[in-house]
Amino acid sequence: MPTERSEPANDADERTMLEGWLDYHRDTLARKCEGLTDEQLRTASVPPSDLSLMGLVRHMSEVERSWFRRVLADEDAGPLYYGEADPDGEFHLTGADTWEGAYGTWQAEIAAARRNAAGFALDDPSRGRHRFSEDPYSLRWIYTHMIEEYARHNGHADLIRERIDGATGE
């Protein structure tokens, strides 16, 4: 059964709209991964690129963790898949990596993001800082950035999925 997805109401308030569009794009990525085997989800888009659907999900776990835990809430949440030795580790998959593990981690980071965001108003400044800036970010900025991040990577996911099995569409 495909992941249910719905656009926010045309007349929703700003926060509901931002959260709705973010969830829409989260659900879109999940739909792009449905019905595939672990091997297919590990399949790189086009060599020499390591970009795969499972890698995109792992990357979005890192992005959710970074913005909603480290930046917004100032939690001491280290990286999940990358490190100094492999700064793009989320994209470098092995045979031991599974969809169940990647999906479970992603969903846990989404749940943490929702919990942390619930404690902030849209204009509240983040408690933490991003590694590239000393300035705080508003929750509104983080939501908008996350929608952009998912939308961009969902375009990648469209192309990867089409290459794997020919499936197209939203």
LOMAR-575445 format. One line per 8 residues: their letters; for each residue x, y, z of C-alpha. Coordinates in pm, whole numbers, m for minus. Layout:
LOMAR-575445
A	X Y Z ~ ...
***
This chain:
LOMAR-575445
MPTERSEP	0 0 0 ~ 154 334 m103 ~ 241 594 158 ~ m50 835 195 ~ 34 1188 99 ~ m172 1505 100 ~ m106 1870 35 ~ m189 2117 309
ANDADERT	m517 2305 282 ~ m509 2616 61 ~ m624 2829 353 ~ m408 2677 628 ~ m223 2905 867 ~ 149 2949 802 ~ 279 2690 1047 ~ 30 2426 937
MLEGWLDY	122 2498 576 ~ 498 2471 638 ~ 462 2152 840 ~ 222 2013 580 ~ 458 2075 288 ~ 749 1928 481 ~ 548 1614 556 ~ 435 1599 194
HRDTLARK	796 1590 78 ~ 897 1339 346 ~ 615 1114 224 ~ 721 1165 m138 ~ 1068 1029 m64 ~ 916 730 117 ~ 691 660 m186 ~ 991 665 m420
CEGLTDEQ	1147 386 m214 ~ 840 163 m180 ~ 832 m184 m330 ~ 1206 m212 m391 ~ 1454 m461 m252 ~ 1752 m362 m41 ~ 1971 m429 m345 ~ 1762 m196 m561
LRTASVPP	1761 71 m291 ~ 2143 50 m281 ~ 2171 81 m661 ~ 2374 388 m755 ~ 2215 631 m997 ~ 2484 654 m1261 ~ 2845 556 m1205 ~ 3072 704 m1084
SDLSLMGL	2810 862 m854 ~ 2730 679 m528 ~ 2385 842 m510 ~ 2115 584 m431 ~ 1767 588 m281 ~ 1890 436 45 ~ 2173 688 49 ~ 1923 972 5
VRHMSEVE	1717 845 299 ~ 2030 818 513 ~ 2131 1169 403 ~ 1791 1307 500 ~ 1828 1140 840 ~ 2149 1338 884 ~ 1982 1660 763 ~ 1682 1618 997
RSWFRRVL	1922 1546 1283 ~ 2143 1844 1207 ~ 1872 2109 1175 ~ 1615 1997 1431 ~ 1840 1846 1697 ~ 2179 2016 1678 ~ 2078 2359 1545 ~ 1721 2413 1668
ADEDAGPL	1740 2240 2007 ~ 2118 2251 2067 ~ 2130 1876 2137 ~ 2461 1693 2142 ~ 2364 1462 1856 ~ 2666 1341 1664 ~ 2661 1216 1307 ~ 2495 889 1222
YYGEADPD	2676 780 906 ~ 2961 1019 831 ~ 3281 1123 1001 ~ 3617 1279 939 ~ 3739 971 752 ~ 3429 967 529 ~ 3248 1306 515 ~ 2989 1159 273
GEFHLTGA	2945 832 461 ~ 2566 835 434 ~ 2603 776 59 ~ 2864 501 88 ~ 2663 186 144 ~ 2777 m167 211 ~ 2604 m502 188 ~ 2539 m478 562
DTWEGAYG	2322 m169 524 ~ 1951 m245 513 ~ 1638 m54 422 ~ 1487 m150 755 ~ 1775 14 939 ~ 1788 324 718 ~ 1411 373 723 ~ 1388 321 1100
TWQAEIAA	1663 575 1165 ~ 1500 826 929 ~ 1162 789 1097 ~ 1322 829 1442 ~ 1488 1153 1329 ~ 1157 1280 1186 ~ 988 1204 1519 ~ 1265 1392 1707
ARRNAAGF	1228 1684 1463 ~ 856 1706 1530 ~ 905 1691 1908 ~ 1171 1962 1903 ~ 982 2190 1665 ~ 670 2169 1881 ~ 854 2367 2150 ~ 929 2664 1923
ALDDPSRG	724 2939 1759 ~ 807 3014 1395 ~ 1007 3327 1485 ~ 1193 3178 1781 ~ 1570 3165 1734 ~ 1747 2832 1742 ~ 1932 2741 2061 ~ 2225 2597 1868
RHRFSEDP	2423 2711 1568 ~ 2504 2556 1234 ~ 2869 2480 1170 ~ 2876 2741 891 ~ 2721 3030 1086 ~ 2731 3186 1430 ~ 2383 3331 1380 ~ 2069 3158 1509
YSLRWIYT	1802 3037 1267 ~ 1429 3078 1310 ~ 1208 2769 1296 ~ 1044 2930 990 ~ 1384 2938 813 ~ 1454 2576 910 ~ 1115 2459 783 ~ 1162 2644 454
HMIEEYAR	1513 2506 412 ~ 1397 2151 486 ~ 1119 2177 225 ~ 1379 2294 m28 ~ 1619 2015 72 ~ 1356 1743 33 ~ 1221 1888 m293 ~ 1570 1890 m447
HNGHADLI	1647 1536 m337 ~ 1303 1412 m442 ~ 1399 1519 m794 ~ 1706 1297 m763 ~ 1486 1017 m628 ~ 1255 1046 m931 ~ 1544 984 m1168 ~ 1697 704 m962
RERIDGAT	1365 521 m931 ~ 1298 552 m1304 ~ 1641 405 m1376 ~ 1580 112 m1139 ~ 1241 m7 m1260 ~ 1094 252 m1495 ~ 847 384 m1237 ~ 763 752 m1286
GE	523 999 m1135 ~ 468 1149 m798
***
